[in-house]
Amino acid sequence: KMVTELKDGAGGSGSGGDASDKSVLVRGCDPRMAERAAEFLPTMLSHPRRIDTSTNDDDFFQLLRENKYDLVHFAPGTCRYDAAGQPIPGGNSETHGWRLTEYHLKVKEIQGEDHDNADVKITGTTEESQLVKVMRDALGLP
């Protein structure tokens, strides 16, 4: 159902623009959904050079240290946990009890220190139907 909502919400998105010089990191909380999204997101986002996904903070922070990203997106499930005041699945001892605000600060800290990229775009939405639009807008795609 979530994949259908995501694809339906994209509508005509995915056509136009060139993201071949962009890199994207998505922090989700459902490994199966991340795997499925990796199959169709490249097309819907006009084929970025790189799309990485992570469903746990150890991998998420490692990816942030190793790569410079144009966009870090928090998937709908992750945003819904935050909106409900619940812990985001995949946390570690450092991030126990963190809200998205703390994650945003940590993303900017790591990207700024390791890649001189403190102005990295950070997005998220609780609605699958808005995910592609939010990400395309952040990447400057039509």
N, C-alpha and C positions, 0 to 999 in steps of 0.2 A: 504494500500500500504506500509506504513512504517513497519508494522509487517512482511509482506512478505519479504521486503528487509532485515530486521534484521535476520529472520530465514534463508533466502537464503545465506546471507553473512556468517552465522555460519557454513554452509557446514557440514563437519564432526566434527566440534567442539562439545563439550559436552560429548565426550567419553574420558575416560582416566583421571587419576588424582583423587584426593580425596580432596574436599574442605570442608569437614564436620567440620573442626576446624576454618573455615574462617567466617568473617562477612563483609557484603557489604552494603553500603548506596548509593543509586542513587538519584541525584537531577535532576529532570526533570521539564518540564513546562506544560505538558499536562496530567491532571488527568486520562483521559480515556486510554491514551497510557501507563501510569504507571500501571494502573490496569491490562491491557492486558499483559504487560511485566512480571508482577509478576506471571502470570500463567505458562510461559515457561522458564523464565530465570533460575530458580533453576536447572532444568535439564541440560540446556546448560552450566551452570557454575559448574557442578559436585556437586550439592547439598550442597551449603554453609550452615553452621549452622544457619545463619540469613541473610536475604535480606530485607532491609527496603527501601521504596521509599518516596520521599517528593516532592511536587510541590510548596511549599511556604517556605520562609525563616524562619518564626517563628517555624514551625515544624522541618525544617532541622536543625536549631541550637539546638533545644531541643533534637533531636535524637543524635546529636554529643556530647551533654553534658551527656546524659544518657548512652551511649554505646561506647565501644571501637571498632573501625572498622579497618579491614585490608586494605580495599579499599573504597575510596569515588570516585564515578564516576559521571561525568556530562554528561547527556544524549545528543543525537545529536541535538535536538531542542534548548536546552539551549546553546550549543556551537555555533549553527548557529546564534542565536540572538547576542551572544557576537561578533562573526566574522563580523557581519553586523554593529556593533557599536550601536545596539539597546538595550534598557533595557531588562533584563531577567525577564520574567513574574514570579510573585509570590514573588517579592521583598517586603521589608518593609521600614520603615523610616530610619533604620540604613543602609540598603544596596542600597538605591536609588542611581542610577548612577554607581553602582559597575560594574567592569569587572570581568572576571574569575580570573584574577591575585589577586584581593582583596579577592575573595571567597577562593582561595587556601591558602592564608595567614591566613584567619580566621579559616579554617578547621584545619590547623597545630597548630594554637594558642589554640583552644578549645581542640583538642585531646591531645596536649602536656600538658596543664594545668590540665585537668580533668582526663587524663588516661595515662600520661607519654608515649605518643604515637605520638610525633612530627614528626616521620618518616613515618607516615601513607602514603600509596600510593594514589595518586590522578591522575585520568585519565579522558579522555573525547575525543570525536570524533564528527565531524559534519556528519559523514556517518553512517547510520543504518547498512550498510553491514560490517562495521568494529567493531561495538560495542562488539560483543562476543569475537572476537579475542583479542582486546585491553584489555578487562577485564580478560580473561583467562591468557594472558601473565602477567598481573600485579599480578595475584594470584599465578603465578608459575605453572600453569597447562599446560599439553602438548596440 
